[in-house]
Amino acid sequence: MDNQTIIAFVANVSSVIAVKAGKGHKVIAQMKDGSEVVLKKSGNLKAFVNVFDERVNNNAPRHTTSRYCTFNNKEGVKALASARRYATPIASFQITEAA
């Protein structure tokens, strides 16, 4: 993925929802064109997903949007991008829990 792909992804996000999945929650981005992108398969529910224009989540699978996302209780939280440099998110979306 490159910066243009991430910027296009951010522009196309309609909402972000969390669905109960086993013991945790699956976080899904709903796009304006009706498609869905899974950002997190399972884990603790956080209030916001912060999207960056560079890789900040090296635990996520390769070539996925998840590598450019962090999940936090506050919006706009910076993330460590390299050894001594923090990245600022380009977008933050509030996660709503689906019924």
Secondary structure, 3 states (H helix, E strand, C coil): CCHHHHHHHHHHEEEEEEEEECCEEEEEEEECCCCEEEEECCCCCCCEEEECCCCCCCCCCCCCHHHHEEEECCCCCCEEEECCEEECCCEEEEEEECC
